[in-house]
Amino acid sequence: MSKTFFIVLLSVLSFAKASHAQDSMIPDVSYLFIEKLIATAKENYPRVKSYAERTKIAKGNVTKQQLSWLDPLSFSYFYQPNTALNIVTPNIFSGYQIGLNLNVGTLLRKPLDIKESKQEVKIAENDEAEYNGLIEQEVKSRYFAYIQQLSMVKLYTKSLQDAQGLLASTKNKFERGETTVDVYSQMLMSVNTTTQAKISAEAGLLTAKASLEELLFKKLEEVK
C-alpha cells in the first residue's frame, strides 16, 4: 500500500509540475492579434456590413432632400399660334407661353424633411456604433475562450507525457517484480484519466476555434 501511495503521489506531483509550467493563460493572449480579429470581423461579418450600408443610405437620403428644393416648383408651357382665333377664351398672347406653379405646402415642409433625414443618419450611425461595440466584445470573449482551451490542451498534454513516463517506469518495475499489480493498475488509471481530459480539452479547443471563426468568416490561420 505504501508503494501505491508513493506512485500516486508521484503522479500528482507530475501533474502539479505540468500545471506550474502553464499556470496562466495571460502570456498566450495577444492584444495586437485581437485588434486584427476585430478588424477582420468588421470587414467580413454580414450584419456589420448591413449596419454600414444603412448609414450610407441614410446619408444619401439627406443629399436627396437637399437637392430637391426645386421639387415644389413645376414648369409648363404651351404654344398659341398667332393665326388661331379662339372666340371662347380669347388670348392676347401668341407663340410659346411658359407657366410656373409653386406648391407652397411642399416648400414649407422641405426644411422638416431635411431635418428628419439628418436625424435618421444619427440613428443609423448610433446603431452601427452600438453593433460595432457588440461585435468587438464578442470577438474578445470568444478569443479568450479559445486561449483558455488552448492552455488546457497544453496543460493536459504535458501532464499526459509525464504520466506516460511514470507508467513506462512502473511497467518495467512490475515486469521485474519490483512493484505490485495494484500500483501498476493505479498508474494505468491515471494515464487513462489524463488522456480523457486531454481529449475533452481538444474538443473544447476546436469548438472555441469554430465559434471565433463564425465571426471572422475565415479560418483563424488566415488572419495575418
Buried (B, 14 or more C-beta within 10 A) or exposed (E): EEBBEEBBEBBEEBBEEBEEEBEEBEEEBEEEBBEEBBBBBBEEBEEBEEBBEBBEEBBEBBEEBEEEEEEBEEEEEEEBEEEEEEEEEEEEEEEEEEEEEEEEEEBEEBEEBBEEBBEBBEEBBEBBEEBBEEBBEBBBEBBBBBBBBBBBBBBBBBBBBBBBEBBEBBBEBBEEEEBBEEBBEBBBEBBEBBBEBBEBBBEBBEEBBEBBBEBBEEEBEEBE
